[in-house]
Amino acid sequence: MIMTHKFKPKVPERGSDEVIAQFWGAHDLADYWDDLEVVNDVKFIKPKKELVSVRLEPIYCRQLKAVAKKMSLGYSSLARLLIIEKLQQGSHSRHASR
């Protein structure tokens, strides 16, 4: 019986969340199980955030809270996600038009 070795791309050690997500979206962790190492004393550091106060009309605040509740999110978390999403869309459209 002839055994063939499947080429296994190297796991990215650094990169954006998007790069790492694309890698693991295309590869099976089981193929890398023997390459994993136990890591002790892992510290997760939250990125610093600034507080932003936004005034909304009551109708928009009610809508925001209703949508957030359906998504099982806090309404301020949903507001943050919506703002970031819109900013990222604007950033992509500006780069595409250059």
C-alpha angles and dihedrals in degrees: 000000000000116000118207123201115225114225109248117199116224116262110248109248094193136020143101120306087253093056092048092045090051091051095051091041088061099038136057118238089215089069089059100039095109091050094058122105130204111249122200130197096025113180122197112204119201113222114247114260132193124226114243122189117210126186115213132182110255093251092057092046090052091048091049092050092047093051092045091051091052089052093045090241134126110255093239089053090052091048090052091049092049093049093048092047092051092047091050091049090051091049092052094048092050091051092047093053094055 
